[in-house]
Amino acid sequence: MNSKSVTNNGSRNRQADFRRRMEAAGYVQVTGWVHRDQAADALTMLRRLRENPALSPVSLRNSATNKFEGLN
């Protein structure tokens, strides 16, 4: 076994352990596409939701009309 495969196995094990801890805590991993101008805001929103499960995403602001829109 070469050193690269040992490193990959260690990384895989850490990722699997992290996934198990997050799932045990009630989290799920989501994937999606956003416009590059929205990426930082999307990441910030996801981080805040992860840090504080009591938060609820409620509305979004339309930058063209400056009005808030509901998520549903």
Secondary structure, 3 states (H helix, E strand, C coil): CCHHHHHHHHHHHHHHHHHHHHHHCCCCCCCCCCCHHHHHHHHHHHHHHHHCCCCCCCEEECCCCCCEEECC
